[in-house]
């Protein structure tokens, strides 16, 4: 199973991105997690730039290609001003009409238990886009406020790695289960 992982944070020292990297390292056998790092390169969404006779801007075309190639989506998103960060919302706006996310399974990871408002907002956005949201709380780890060394130590602990591995294995099982069991 191929997962495309999106971090809603553009920060170099993002705890959400660190959580996705840890998830990629802990992925069970048969699963790959590709972390998409192009949110900051996507142009601001403008329908006029997507409706003309020419192709979509190159960063958008690449994002769409990666989404289309993925079996599922994994999202880790901080909360800014009680909402989804603009970079992530912009990326999602670019694929509202193009269809790469229609019926795509997705799960949400959280680097802070305090992101409840953005979690709900992100879930609403994804469901509106016809994403099959399998889990809105796959894993929440208390990473907020940790320094880089503390963050790395926590994510490298065997119990943290195992928790991520089990969560991803459970997500894969839910995604591949027959429709009658979903």
Buried (B, 14 or more C-beta within 10 A) or exposed (E): BEBBBBBBBBEEEBBBBBBBBBBBEBBBEEBEBBBBEEBEEBEEBEEEBBEEEEEBBEBBEBBBEBBBEBBBBBBBBBBBEEBBBBBBBBBBBBBBEBBBBEEBBBBBBBBBEBBBBBBBBBBEBBEEBEBBBBBBBBBBBEBBEBEEEEBEEBBEEEEBBEBBBEBBBBBBEBBEEEEEEE
